[in-house]
């Protein structure tokens, strides 16, 4: 048993505290922008605006707080595969909703 639990060859990346504060400030700012955008009618672009802001926030959290920016490529690949299959799931759900035939009740 030469390899003990927790022994890794890769070194952990230390992120400066200032970076955490900057990301926190960016997340708070994006949250304020989200609330402000919810009060503005963008028409058909409402969903696109909301998902764009949410995606930016998710990228910040995943890359800095989850340390994916400094992690190996395998963890990024796993994350992107999970997101890809989530998008496939959403696609089929939307496809199901769009192709339903509306039927009126016969009672």
PyMOL commands that set and color helices and strands:
alter all, ss='L'
color gray80, all
select helices_A, chain A and resi 17-38+43-65+73-98
alter helices_A, ss='H'
color red, helices_A
deselect
rebuild
show_as cartoon
